[in-house]
Amino acid sequence: MVGGAFLLSLIVIGSLYKEFKISSFDPSMAISLGIPVTILHYVLMGLVSLNTVVSFESVGAILVVAMLIVPGATAYLLMDRLSTMLGLSSFFGVLSAVLGYFLAILLDASIAGAMTTVTGILFLLAFIFSPTHGILSRFRARKLFPE
């Protein structure tokens, strides 16, 4: 079921990528171009709901919520282009899963908890070291240009 939900999401998002992009960031322009913004919104929310429900049975609530939010937020801190952000978000999700699995084996701990911890650590590193949104870059900018 997870694979089917993944394939359905991949096909729908892949075929309607431009429409999703414009309707998400500028709905007024999308409406003026004749794109059905409301339908696309419900299609996207339906896909999120489908994947969430299917994943709850497989991996549990904590991991679903962590993997839904944190890799995207981490990628957002590091990138400004949507296409690059999507790829980087996928990379962070896979990296969190792999490193979390090995951490759980090493510590003989919960796999979902270890994956969530790794995801949080990656977010924390991005939050501190991000070149545009990071704490260090903001501190450096304030030090160079005091108010």
PANU-899695 format. One record per residue: residue number from 1; x, y negated, z of N, C-alpha, C in turn; residue in three letters. Coordinates in nm, 2 decimals, decimal comma, m for minus. Example, Ala and Ser with C-alpha at 12.3 -4.5 7.8 and 13.67 -1.06 7.14 Angstrom:
drendren nr->1&nc1->1,32&nc2->0,57&nc3->0,78&cac1->1,23&cac2->0,45&cac3->0,78&cc1->1,32&cc2->0,33&cc3->0,78&rest->ALA
drendren nr->2&nc1->1,28&nc2->0,22&nc3->0,71&cac1->1,37&cac2->0,11&cac3->0,71&cc1->1,29&cc2->0,00&cc3->0,79&rest->SER
END
This chain:
drendren nr->1&nc1->0,08&nc2->0,12&nc3->0,00&cac1->0,00&cac2->0,00&cac3->0,00&cc1->0,09&cc2->m0,13&cc3->0,00&rest->MET
drendren nr->2&nc1->0,20&nc2->m0,12&nc3->0,07&cac1->0,29&cac2->m0,24&cac3->0,08&cc1->0,34&cc2->m0,26&cc3->m0,06&rest->VAL
drendren nr->3&nc1->0,38&nc2->m0,16&nc3->m0,13&cac1->0,44&cac2->m0,17&cac3->m0,26&cc1->0,34&cc2->m0,23&cc3->m0,36&rest->GLY
drendren nr->4&nc1->0,21&nc2->m0,18&nc3->m0,35&cac1->0,11&cac2->m0,23&cac3->m0,44&cc1->0,08&cc2->m0,38&cc3->m0,41&rest->GLY
drendren nr->5&nc1->0,08&nc2->m0,42&nc3->m0,29&cac1->0,06&cac2->m0,56&cac3->m0,25&cc1->0,17&cc2->m0,65&cc3->m0,30&rest->ALA
drendren nr->6&nc1->0,29&nc2->m0,59&nc3->m0,29&cac1->0,41&cac2->m0,66&cac3->m0,34&cc1->0,41&cc2->m0,68&cc3->m0,49&rest->PHE
drendren nr->7&nc1->0,37&nc2->m0,57&nc3->m0,56&cac1->0,37&cac2->m0,58&cac3->m0,71&cc1->0,26&cc2->m0,68&cc3->m0,76&rest->LEU
drendren nr->8&nc1->0,14&nc2->m0,67&nc3->m0,69&cac1->0,03&cac2->m0,76&cac3->m0,73&cc1->0,08&cc2->m0,91&cc3->m0,70&rest->LEU
drendren nr->9&nc1->0,14&nc2->m0,93&nc3->m0,59&cac1->0,19&cac2->m1,07&cac3->m0,56&cc1->0,29&cc2->m1,12&cc3->m0,66&rest->SER
drendren nr->10&nc1->0,38&nc2->m1,03&nc3->m0,69&cac1->0,49&cac2->m1,06&cac3->m0,79&cc1->0,43&cc2->m1,09&cc3->m0,92&rest->LEU
drendren nr->11&nc1->0,33&nc2->m1,02&nc3->m0,97&cac1->0,27&cac2->m1,04&cac3->m1,10&cc1->0,20&cc2->m1,17&cc3->m1,10&rest->ILE
drendren nr->12&nc1->0,11&nc2->m1,19&nc3->m1,00&cac1->0,03&cac2->m1,31&cac3->m1,00&cc1->0,12&cc2->m1,44&cc3->m0,98&rest->VAL
drendren nr->13&nc1->0,21&nc2->m1,44&nc3->m0,89&cac1->0,30&cac2->m1,56&cac3->m0,87&cc1->0,39&cc2->m1,58&cc3->m0,99&rest->ILE
drendren nr->14&nc1->0,44&nc2->m1,47&nc3->m1,05&cac1->0,52&cac2->m1,48&cac3->m1,17&cc1->0,45&cc2->m1,54&cc3->m1,29&rest->GLY
drendren nr->15&nc1->0,33&nc2->m1,50&nc3->m1,30&cac1->0,25&cac2->m1,55&cac3->m1,42&cc1->0,19&cc2->m1,69&cc3->m1,40&rest->SER
drendren nr->16&nc1->0,17&nc2->m1,73&nc3->m1,28&cac1->0,11&cac2->m1,86&cac3->m1,25&cc1->0,20&cc2->m1,95&cc3->m1,17&rest->LEU
drendren nr->17&nc1->0,33&nc2->m1,93&nc3->m1,18&cac1->0,43&cac2->m2,01&cac3->m1,11&cc1->0,42&cc2->m2,16&cc3->m1,13&rest->TYR
drendren nr->18&nc1->0,41&nc2->m2,20&nc3->m1,25&cac1->0,40&cac2->m2,34&cac3->m1,28&cc1->0,28&cc2->m2,40&cc3->m1,23&rest->LYS
drendren nr->19&nc1->0,16&nc2->m2,33&nc3->m1,24&cac1->0,04&cac2->m2,38&cac3->m1,19&cc1->0,04&cc2->m2,39&cc3->m1,04&rest->GLU
drendren nr->20&nc1->0,09&nc2->m2,29&nc3->m0,97&cac1->0,10&cac2->m2,29&cac3->m0,83&cc1->0,19&cc2->m2,41&cc3->m0,78&rest->PHE
drendren nr->21&nc1->0,30&nc2->m2,43&nc3->m0,85&cac1->0,39&cac2->m2,53&cac3->m0,82&cc1->0,33&cc2->m2,67&cc3->m0,82&rest->LYS
drendren nr->22&nc1->0,27&nc2->m2,70&nc3->m0,93&cac1->0,21&cac2->m2,84&cac3->m0,95&cc1->0,08&cc2->m2,85&cc3->m0,86&rest->ILE
drendren nr->23&nc1->0,00&nc2->m2,75&nc3->m0,84&cac1->m0,11&cac2->m2,76&cac3->m0,76&cc1->m0,08&cc2->m2,77&cc3->m0,61&rest->SER
drendren nr->24&nc1->0,03&nc2->m2,72&nc3->m0,57&cac1->0,08&cac2->m2,73&cac3->m0,43&cc1->0,14&cc2->m2,86&cc3->m0,40&rest->SER
drendren nr->25&nc1->0,21&nc2->m2,92&nc3->m0,49&cac1->0,28&cac2->m3,05&cac3->m0,46&cc1->0,21&cc2->m3,17&cc3->m0,51&rest->PHE
drendren nr->26&nc1->0,13&nc2->m3,16&nc3->m0,61&cac1->0,06&cac2->m3,28&cac3->m0,66&cc1->m0,08&cc2->m3,23&cc3->m0,72&rest->ASP
drendren nr->27&nc1->m0,17&nc2->m3,21&nc3->m0,63&cac1->m0,31&cac2->m3,16&cac3->m0,67&cc1->m0,38&cc2->m3,26&cc3->m0,76&rest->PRO
drendren nr->28&nc1->m0,36&nc2->m3,39&nc3->m0,74&cac1->m0,43&cac2->m3,48&cac3->m0,83&cc1->m0,39&cc2->m3,47&cc3->m0,97&rest->SER
drendren nr->29&nc1->m0,26&nc2->m3,46&nc3->m0,99&cac1->m0,21&cac2->m3,44&cac3->m1,13&cc1->m0,25&cc2->m3,31&cc3->m1,18&rest->MET
drendren nr->30&nc1->m0,25&nc2->m3,20&nc3->m1,10&cac1->m0,30&cac2->m3,07&cac3->m1,15&cc1->m0,44&cc2->m3,08&cc3->m1,20&rest->ALA
drendren nr->31&nc1->m0,53&nc2->m3,15&nc3->m1,12&cac1->m0,67&cac2->m3,16&cac3->m1,16&cc1->m0,68&cc2->m3,24&cc3->m1,29&rest->ILE
drendren nr->32&nc1->m0,60&nc2->m3,35&nc3->m1,30&cac1->m0,60&cac2->m3,43&cac3->m1,43&cc1->m0,55&cc2->m3,35&cc3->m1,55&rest->SER
drendren nr->33&nc1->m0,47&nc2->m3,25&nc3->m1,52&cac1->m0,43&cac2->m3,16&cac3->m1,63&cc1->m0,52&cc2->m3,04&cc3->m1,66&rest->LEU
drendren nr->34&nc1->m0,63&nc2->m3,03&nc3->m1,58&cac1->m0,73&cac2->m2,93&cac3->m1,60&cc1->m0,70&cc2->m2,80&cc3->m1,53&rest->GLY
drendren nr->35&nc1->m0,61&nc2->m2,80&nc3->m1,43&cac1->m0,57&cac2->m2,68&cac3->m1,36&cc1->m0,67&cc2->m2,66&cc3->m1,25&rest->ILE
drendren nr->36&nc1->m0,73&nc2->m2,54&nc3->m1,23&cac1->m0,83&cac2->m2,52&cac3->m1,12&cc1->m0,76&cc2->m2,51&cc3->m0,99&rest->PRO
drendren nr->37&nc1->m0,74&nc2->m2,62&nc3->m0,92&cac1->m0,66&cac2->m2,62&cac3->m0,80&cc1->m0,73&cc2->m2,54&cc3->m0,69&rest->VAL
drendren nr->38&nc1->m0,86&nc2->m2,55&nc3->m0,67&cac1->m0,93&cac2->m2,48&cac3->m0,57&cc1->m0,91&cc2->m2,33&cc3->m0,59&rest->THR
drendren nr->39&nc1->m0,93&nc2->m2,28&nc3->m0,71&cac1->m0,92&cac2->m2,14&cac3->m0,73&cc1->m0,78&cc2->m2,09&cc3->m0,71&rest->ILE
drendren nr->40&nc1->m0,68&nc2->m2,17&nc3->m0,75&cac1->m0,54&cac2->m2,13&cac3->m0,72&cc1->m0,51&cc2->m2,13&cc3->m0,57&rest->LEU
drendren nr->41&nc1->m0,56&nc2->m2,22&nc3->m0,50&cac1->m0,54&cac2->m2,22&cac3->m0,36&cc1->m0,60&cc2->m2,10&cc3->m0,29&rest->HIS
drendren nr->42&nc1->m0,72&nc2->m2,06&nc3->m0,33&cac1->m0,78&cac2->m1,94&cac3->m0,27&cc1->m0,71&cc2->m1,81&cc3->m0,32&rest->TYR
drendren nr->43&nc1->m0,65&nc2->m1,81&nc3->m0,44&cac1->m0,58&cac2->m1,69&cac3->m0,49&cc1->m0,45&cc2->m1,68&cc3->m0,41&rest->VAL
drendren nr->44&nc1->m0,38&nc2->m1,79&nc3->m0,38&cac1->m0,26&cac2->m1,79&cac3->m0,31&cc1->m0,29&cc2->m1,75&cc3->m0,16&rest->LEU
drendren nr->45&nc1->m0,39&nc2->m1,81&nc3->m0,10&cac1->m0,42&cac2->m1,77&cac3->0,04&cc1->m0,47&cc2->m1,62&cc3->0,04&rest->MET
drendren nr->46&nc1->m0,54&nc2->m1,57&nc3->m0,06&cac1->m0,57&cac2->m1,43&cac3->m0,06&cc1->m0,45&cc2->m1,34&cc3->m0,07&rest->GLY
drendren nr->47&nc1->m0,35&nc2->m1,38&nc3->m0,15&cac1->m0,23&cac2->m1,30&cac3->m0,15&cc1->m0,15&cc2->m1,30&cc3->m0,02&rest->LEU
drendren nr->48&nc1->m0,15&nc2->m1,42&nc3->0,04&cac1->m0,08&cac2->m1,43&cac3->0,18&cc1->m0,16&cc2->m1,34&cc3->0,28&rest->VAL
drendren nr->49&nc1->m0,29&nc2->m1,34&nc3->0,27&cac1->m0,37&cac2->m1,26&cac3->0,36&cc1->m0,35&cc2->m1,11&cc3->0,34&rest->SER
drendren nr->50&nc1->m0,36&nc2->m1,08&nc3->0,21&cac1->m0,34&cac2->m0,94&cac3->0,17&cc1->m0,20&cc2->m0,88&cc3->0,22&rest->LEU
drendren nr->51&nc1->m0,10&nc2->m0,96&nc3->0,19&cac1->0,04&cac2->m0,91&cac3->0,24&cc1->0,05&cc2->m0,91&cc3->0,39&rest->ASN
drendren nr->52&nc1->m0,01&nc2->m1,00&nc3->0,46&cac1->m0,01&cac2->m1,01&cac3->0,60&cc1->m0,08&cc2->m0,89&cc3->0,66&rest->THR
drendren nr->53&nc1->m0,20&nc2->m0,86&nc3->0,61&cac1->m0,27&cac2->m0,74&cac3->0,67&cc1->m0,20&cc2->m0,61&cc3->0,64&rest->VAL
drendren nr->54&nc1->m0,15&nc2->m0,60&nc3->0,52&cac1->m0,08&cac2->m0,47&cac3->0,48&cc1->0,04&cc2->m0,46&cc3->0,57&rest->VAL
drendren nr->55&nc1->0,11&nc2->m0,57&nc3->0,59&cac1->0,24&cac2->m0,56&cac3->0,66&cc1->0,22&cc2->m0,54&cc3->0,81&rest->SER
drendren nr->56&nc1->0,10&nc2->m0,59&nc3->0,87&cac1->0,08&cac2->m0,56&cac3->1,01&cc1->0,08&cc2->m0,42&cc3->1,05&rest->PHE
drendren nr->57&nc1->0,02&nc2->m0,33&nc3->0,96&cac1->0,02&cac2->m0,19&cac3->0,99&cc1->0,15&cc2->m0,13&cc3->0,98&rest->GLU
drendren nr->58&nc1->0,24&nc2->m0,18&nc3->0,89&cac1->0,37&cac2->m0,12&cac3->0,87&cc1->0,47&cc2->m0,16&cc3->0,98&rest->SER
drendren nr->59&nc1->0,48&nc2->m0,29&nc3->1,01&cac1->0,60&cac2->m0,34&cac3->1,09&cc1->0,56&cc2->m0,41&cc3->1,22&rest->VAL
drendren nr->60&nc1->0,43&nc2->m0,45&nc3->1,23&cac1->0,40&cac2->m0,51&cac3->1,35&cc1->0,39&cc2->m0,67&cc3->1,34&rest->GLY
drendren nr->61&nc1->0,32&nc2->m0,72&nc3->1,44&cac1->0,28&cac2->m0,87&cac3->1,44&cc1->0,40&cc2->m0,96&cc3->1,44&rest->ALA
drendren nr->62&nc1->0,50&nc2->m0,93&nc3->1,53&cac1->0,61&cac2->m1,02&cac3->1,55&cc1->0,69&cc2->m1,03&cc3->1,43&rest->ILE
drendren nr->63&nc1->0,72&nc2->m0,91&nc3->1,37&cac1->0,81&cac2->m0,92&cac3->1,25&cc1->0,74&cc2->m0,98&cc3->1,13&rest->LEU
drendren nr->64&nc1->0,61&nc2->m0,96&nc3->1,12&cac1->0,53&cac2->m1,02&cac3->1,01&cc1->0,54&cc2->m1,17&cc3->1,02&rest->VAL
drendren nr->65&nc1->0,51&nc2->m1,22&nc3->1,14&cac1->0,51&cac2->m1,37&cac3->1,16&cc1->0,65&cc2->m1,43&cc3->1,14&rest->VAL
drendren nr->66&nc1->0,75&nc2->m1,36&nc3->1,19&cac1->0,89&cac2->m1,41&cac3->1,17&cc1->0,93&cc2->m1,41&cc3->1,03&rest->ALA
drendren nr->67&nc1->0,90&nc2->m1,30&nc3->0,95&cac1->0,94&cac2->m1,29&cac3->0,81&cc1->0,86&cc2->m1,38&cc3->0,72&rest->MET
drendren nr->68&nc1->0,74&nc2->m1,42&nc3->0,76&cac1->0,66&cac2->m1,50&cac3->0,68&cc1->0,71&cc2->m1,65&cc3->0,69&rest->LEU
drendren nr->69&nc1->0,75&nc2->m1,69&nc3->0,81&cac1->0,78&cac2->m1,83&cac3->0,83&cc1->0,93&cc2->m1,86&cc3->0,83&rest->ILE
drendren nr->70&nc1->1,01&nc2->m1,79&nc3->0,90&cac1->1,15&cac2->m1,83&cac3->0,92&cc1->1,24&cc2->m1,83&cc3->0,80&rest->VAL
drendren nr->71&nc1->1,24&nc2->m1,73&nc3->0,71&cac1->1,33&cac2->m1,73&cac3->0,59&cc1->1,30&cc2->m1,85&cc3->0,50&rest->PRO
drendren nr->72&nc1->1,17&nc2->m1,89&nc3->0,49&cac1->1,13&cac2->m2,00&cac3->0,41&cc1->1,18&cc2->m2,13&cc3->0,47&rest->GLY
drendren nr->73&nc1->1,16&nc2->m2,14&nc3->0,60&cac1->1,20&cac2->m2,26&cac3->0,68&cc1->1,35&cc2->m2,28&cc3->0,67&rest->ALA
drendren nr->74&nc1->1,43&nc2->m2,16&nc3->0,68&cac1->1,57&cac2->m2,17&cac3->0,67&cc1->1,62&cc2->m2,22&cc3->0,53&rest->THR
drendren nr->75&nc1->1,55&nc2->m2,16&nc3->0,43&cac1->1,59&cac2->m2,20&cac3->0,29&cc1->1,55&cc2->m2,35&cc3->0,27&rest->ALA
drendren nr->76&nc1->1,44&nc2->m2,40&nc3->0,33&cac1->1,40&cac2->m2,54&cac3->0,31&cc1->1,51&cc2->m2,63&cc3->0,37&rest->TYR
drendren nr->77&nc1->1,57&nc2->m2,59&nc3->0,48&cac1->1,68&cac2->m2,67&cac3->0,54&cc1->1,80&cc2->m2,68&cc3->0,45&rest->LEU
drendren nr->78&nc1->1,82&nc2->m2,59&nc3->0,36&cac1->1,94&cac2->m2,58&cac3->0,28&cc1->1,93&cc2->m2,63&cc3->0,14&rest->LEU
drendren nr->79&nc1->1,80&nc2->m2,62&nc3->0,09&cac1->1,78&cac2->m2,65&cac3->m0,06&cc1->1,67&cc2->m2,75&cc3->m0,08&rest->MET
drendren nr->80&nc1->1,67&nc2->m2,82&nc3->m0,19&cac1->1,57&cac2->m2,91&cac3->m0,22&cc1->1,49&cc2->m2,87&cc3->m0,35&rest->ASP
drendren nr->81&nc1->1,54&nc2->m2,78&nc3->m0,43&cac1->1,47&cac2->m2,73&cac3->m0,55&cc1->1,39&cc2->m2,60&cc3->m0,51&rest->ARG
drendren nr->82&nc1->1,26&nc2->m2,60&nc3->m0,55&cac1->1,17&cac2->m2,49&cac3->m0,52&cc1->1,22&cc2->m2,35&cc3->m0,57&rest->LEU
drendren nr->83&nc1->1,27&nc2->m2,35&nc3->m0,69&cac1->1,31&cac2->m2,22&cac3->m0,74&cc1->1,43&cc2->m2,16&cc3->m0,67&rest->SER
drendren nr->84&nc1->1,52&nc2->m2,25&nc3->m0,63&cac1->1,64&cac2->m2,21&cac3->m0,56&cc1->1,60&cc2->m2,17&cc3->m0,41&rest->THR
drendren nr->85&nc1->1,50&nc2->m2,24&nc3->m0,36&cac1->1,45&cac2->m2,22&cac3->m0,23&cc1->1,39&cc2->m2,08&cc3->m0,22&rest->MET
drendren nr->86&nc1->1,31&nc2->m2,04&nc3->m0,32&cac1->1,24&cac2->m1,91&cac3->m0,32&cc1->1,35&cc2->m1,80&cc3->m0,32&rest->LEU
drendren nr->87&nc1->1,45&nc2->m1,82&nc3->m0,41&cac1->1,55&cac2->m1,71&cac3->m0,41&cc1->1,63&cc2->m1,70&cc3->m0,28&rest->GLY
drendren nr->88&nc1->1,66&nc2->m1,82&nc3->m0,22&cac1->1,74&cac2->m1,82&cac3->m0,10&cc1->1,65&cc2->m1,76&cc3->0,02&rest->LEU
drendren nr->89&nc1->1,52&nc2->m1,79&nc3->0,01&cac1->1,43&cac2->m1,74&cac3->0,12&cc1->1,43&cc2->m1,59&cc3->0,11&rest->SER
drendren nr->90&nc1->1,42&nc2->m1,53&nc3->m0,01&cac1->1,42&cac2->m1,39&cac3->m0,03&cc1->1,55&cc2->m1,33&cc3->0,02&rest->SER
drendren nr->91&nc1->1,66&nc2->m1,40&nc3->m0,01&cac1->1,79&cac2->m1,35&cac3->0,03&cc1->1,80&cc2->m1,35&cc3->0,19&rest->PHE
drendren nr->92&nc1->1,75&nc2->m1,45&nc3->0,25&cac1->1,75&cac2->m1,46&cac3->0,40&cc1->1,66&cc2->m1,35&cc3->0,46&rest->PHE
drendren nr->93&nc1->1,55&nc2->m1,32&nc3->0,40&cac1->1,46&cac2->m1,21&cac3->0,44&cc1->1,53&cc2->m1,08&cc3->0,44&rest->GLY
drendren nr->94&nc1->1,60&nc2->m1,05&nc3->0,32&cac1->1,67&cac2->m0,92&cac3->0,30&cc1->1,79&cc2->m0,91&cc3->0,40&rest->VAL
drendren nr->95&nc1->1,86&nc2->m1,02&nc3->0,41&cac1->1,98&cac2->m1,02&cac3->0,50&cc1->1,93&cc2->m1,00&cc3->0,64&rest->LEU
drendren nr->96&nc1->1,82&nc2->m1,06&nc3->0,68&cac1->1,77&cac2->m1,05&cac3->0,82&cc1->1,73&cc2->m0,90&cc3->0,84&rest->SER
drendren nr->97&nc1->1,67&nc2->m0,84&nc3->0,75&cac1->1,63&cac2->m0,70&cac3->0,76&cc1->1,74&cc2->m0,61&cc3->0,77&rest->ALA
drendren nr->98&nc1->1,84&nc2->m0,63&nc3->0,69&cac1->1,96&cac2->m0,54&cac3->0,69&cc1->2,04&cc2->m0,55&cc3->0,81&rest->VAL
drendren nr->99&nc1->2,08&nc2->m0,68&nc3->0,85&cac1->2,16&cac2->m0,70&cac3->0,97&cc1->2,08&cc2->m0,67&cc3->1,09&rest->LEU
drendren nr->100&nc1->1,95&nc2->m0,70&nc3->1,09&cac1->1,87&cac2->m0,66&cac3->1,21&cc1->1,86&cc2->m0,51&cc3->1,23&rest->GLY
drendren nr->101&nc1->1,85&nc2->m0,44&nc3->1,12&cac1->1,85&cac2->m0,29&cac3->1,13&cc1->1,98&cc2->m0,24&cc3->1,19&rest->TYR
drendren nr->102&nc1->2,09&nc2->m0,29&nc3->1,14&cac1->2,22&cac2->m0,24&cac3->1,19&cc1->2,24&cc2->m0,29&cc3->1,34&rest->PHE
drendren nr->103&nc1->2,19&nc2->m0,40&nc3->1,37&cac1->2,20&cac2->m0,45&cac3->1,51&cc1->2,12&cc2->m0,37&cc3->1,60&rest->LEU
drendren nr->104&nc1->2,00&nc2->m0,33&nc3->1,56&cac1->1,92&cac2->m0,24&cac3->1,64&cc1->1,98&cc2->m0,10&cc3->1,66&rest->ALA
drendren nr->105&nc1->2,04&nc2->m0,05&nc3->1,56&cac1->2,11&cac2->0,08&cac3->1,57&cc1->2,23&cc2->0,07&cc3->1,67&rest->ILE
drendren nr->106&nc1->2,30&nc2->m0,04&nc3->1,65&cac1->2,42&cac2->m0,07&cac3->1,74&cc1->2,38&cc2->m0,08&cc3->1,88&rest->LEU
drendren nr->107&nc1->2,27&nc2->m0,15&nc3->1,91&cac1->2,23&cac2->m0,18&cac3->2,05&cc1->2,13&cc2->m0,08&cc3->2,10&rest->LEU
drendren nr->108&nc1->2,08&nc2->0,01&nc3->2,02&cac1->1,98&cac2->0,10&cac3->2,05&cc1->1,86&cc2->0,03&cc3->2,10&rest->ASP
drendren nr->109&nc1->1,81&nc2->m0,07&nc3->2,02&cac1->1,70&cac2->m0,16&cac3->2,06&cc1->1,59&cc2->m0,15&cc3->1,95&rest->ALA
drendren nr->110&nc1->1,49&nc2->m0,23&nc3->1,97&cac1->1,38&cac2->m0,24&cac3->1,88&cc1->1,42&cc2->m0,30&cc3->1,74&rest->SER
drendren nr->111&nc1->1,38&nc2->m0,23&nc3->1,64&cac1->1,42&cac2->m0,28&cac3->1,50&cc1->1,36&cc2->m0,41&cc3->1,47&rest->ILE
drendren nr->112&nc1->1,23&nc2->m0,42&nc3->1,50&cac1->1,16&cac2->m0,54&cac3->1,47&cc1->1,21&cc2->m0,66&cc3->1,55&rest->ALA
drendren nr->113&nc1->1,24&nc2->m0,63&nc3->1,68&cac1->1,30&cac2->m0,74&cac3->1,76&cc1->1,44&cc2->m0,78&cc3->1,71&rest->GLY
drendren nr->114&nc1->1,52&nc2->m0,69&nc3->1,67&cac1->1,65&cac2->m0,72&cac3->1,62&cc1->1,64&cc2->m0,80&cc3->1,49&rest->ALA
drendren nr->115&nc1->1,55&nc2->m0,76&nc3->1,40&cac1->1,54&cac2->m0,84&cac3->1,28&cc1->1,49&cc2->m0,98&cc3->1,30&rest->MET
drendren nr->116&nc1->1,40&nc2->m0,99&nc3->1,40&cac1->1,35&cac2->m1,12&cac3->1,43&cc1->1,46&cc2->m1,21&cc3->1,49&rest->THR
drendren nr->117&nc1->1,54&nc2->m1,15&nc3->1,58&cac1->1,65&cac2->m1,22&cac3->1,64&cc1->1,75&cc2->m1,27&cc3->1,53&rest->THR
drendren nr->118&nc1->1,79&nc2->m1,18&nc3->1,44&cac1->1,88&cac2->m1,22&cac3->1,33&cc1->1,82&cc2->m1,33&cc3->1,25&rest->VAL
drendren nr->119&nc1->1,69&nc2->m1,33&nc3->1,22&cac1->1,62&cac2->m1,43&cac3->1,14&cc1->1,63&cc2->m1,56&cc3->1,22&rest->THR
drendren nr->120&nc1->1,61&nc2->m1,56&nc3->1,35&cac1->1,62&cac2->m1,68&cac3->1,43&cc1->1,76&cc2->m1,73&cc3->1,44&rest->GLY
drendren nr->121&nc1->1,86&nc2->m1,65&nc3->1,44&cac1->2,00&cac2->m1,69&cac3->1,44&cc1->2,03&cc2->m1,76&cc3->1,31&rest->ILE
drendren nr->122&nc1->1,99&nc2->m1,70&nc3->1,20&cac1->2,01&cac2->m1,77&cac3->1,07&cc1->1,95&cc2->m1,90&cc3->1,06&rest->LEU
drendren nr->123&nc1->1,83&nc2->m1,91&nc3->1,11&cac1->1,76&cac2->m2,04&cac3->1,12&cc1->1,83&cc2->m2,14&cc3->1,20&rest->PHE
drendren nr->124&nc1->1,88&nc2->m2,10&nc3->1,32&cac1->1,95&cac2->m2,19&cac3->1,41&cc1->2,08&cc2->m2,24&cc3->1,34&rest->LEU
drendren nr->125&nc1->2,15&nc2->m2,15&nc3->1,27&cac1->2,28&cac2->m2,19&cac3->1,20&cc1->2,24&cc2->m2,29&cc3->1,09&rest->LEU
drendren nr->126&nc1->2,14&nc2->m2,27&nc3->1,02&cac1->2,10&cac2->m2,37&cac3->0,91&cc1->2,05&cc2->m2,50&cc3->0,98&rest->ALA
drendren nr->127&nc1->1,98&nc2->m2,49&nc3->1,09&cac1->1,94&cac2->m2,61&cac3->1,16&cc1->2,06&cc2->m2,70&cc3->1,21&rest->PHE
drendren nr->128&nc1->2,16&nc2->m2,63&nc3->1,25&cac1->2,28&cac2->m2,70&cac3->1,30&cc1->2,37&cc2->m2,75&cc3->1,18&rest->ILE
drendren nr->129&nc1->2,39&nc2->m2,67&nc3->1,08&cac1->2,49&cac2->m2,70&cac3->0,98&cc1->2,44&cc2->m2,74&cc3->0,84&rest->PHE
drendren nr->130&nc1->2,31&nc2->m2,76&nc3->0,83&cac1->2,25&cac2->m2,80&cac3->0,70&cc1->2,31&cc2->m2,93&cc3->0,66&rest->SER
drendren nr->131&nc1->2,35&nc2->m2,94&nc3->0,53&cac1->2,42&cac2->m3,06&cac3->0,48&cc1->2,33&cc2->m3,19&cc3->0,48&rest->PRO
drendren nr->132&nc1->2,20&nc2->m3,17&nc3->0,47&cac1->2,11&cac2->m3,28&cac3->0,46&cc1->2,02&cc2->m3,29&cc3->0,59&rest->THR
drendren nr->133&nc1->1,97&nc2->m3,18&nc3->0,64&cac1->1,87&cac2->m3,19&cac3->0,75&cc1->1,94&cc2->m3,14&cc3->0,88&rest->HIS
drendren nr->134&nc1->2,06&nc2->m3,10&nc3->0,88&cac1->2,12&cac2->m3,04&cac3->1,00&cc1->2,15&cc2->m3,14&cc3->1,11&rest->GLY
drendren nr->135&nc1->2,17&nc2->m3,09&nc3->1,23&cac1->2,20&cac2->m3,18&cac3->1,34&cc1->2,33&cc2->m3,24&cc3->1,33&rest->ILE
drendren nr->136&nc1->2,43&nc2->m3,17&nc3->1,28&cac1->2,57&cac2->m3,22&cac3->1,27&cc1->2,57&cc2->m3,33&cc3->1,16&rest->LEU
drendren nr->137&nc1->2,50&nc2->m3,31&nc3->1,05&cac1->2,50&cac2->m3,42&cac3->0,95&cc1->2,43&cc2->m3,54&cc3->0,99&rest->SER
drendren nr->138&nc1->2,33&nc2->m3,53&nc3->1,07&cac1->2,26&cac2->m3,65&cac3->1,12&cc1->2,34&cc2->m3,72&cc3->1,23&rest->ARG
drendren nr->139&nc1->2,41&nc2->m3,64&nc3->1,31&cac1->2,50&cac2->m3,70&cac3->1,41&cc1->2,61&cc2->m3,77&cc3->1,34&rest->PHE
drendren nr->140&nc1->2,67&nc2->m3,71&nc3->1,24&cac1->2,78&cac2->m3,78&cac3->1,16&cc1->2,73&cc2->m3,90&cc3->1,09&rest->ARG
drendren nr->141&nc1->2,61&nc2->m3,90&nc3->1,04&cac1->2,56&cac2->m4,02&cac3->0,97&cc1->2,53&cc2->m4,13&cc3->1,07&rest->ALA
drendren nr->142&nc1->2,48&nc2->m4,10&nc3->1,19&cac1->2,46&cac2->m4,20&cac3->1,29&cc1->2,59&cc2->m4,26&cc3->1,34&rest->ARG
drendren nr->143&nc1->2,69&nc2->m4,17&nc3->1,35&cac1->2,82&cac2->m4,22&cac3->1,40&cc1->2,89&cc2->m4,31&cc3->1,30&rest->LYS
drendren nr->144&nc1->2,87&nc2->m4,28&nc3->1,17&cac1->2,93&cac2->m4,36&cac3->1,06&cc1->2,85&cc2->m4,49&cc3->1,04&rest->LEU
drendren nr->145&nc1->2,72&nc2->m4,48&nc3->1,05&cac1->2,63&cac2->m4,60&cac3->1,03&cc1->2,54&cc2->m4,62&cc3->1,15&rest->PHE
drendren nr->146&nc1->2,60&nc2->m4,67&nc3->1,26&cac1->2,51&cac2->m4,70&cac3->1,38&cc1->2,41&cc2->m4,80&cc3->1,35&rest->PRO
drendren nr->147&nc1->2,30&nc2->m4,79&nc3->1,42&cac1->2,18&cac2->m4,88&cac3->1,40&cc1->2,21&cc2->m5,01&cc3->1,48&rest->GLU
END
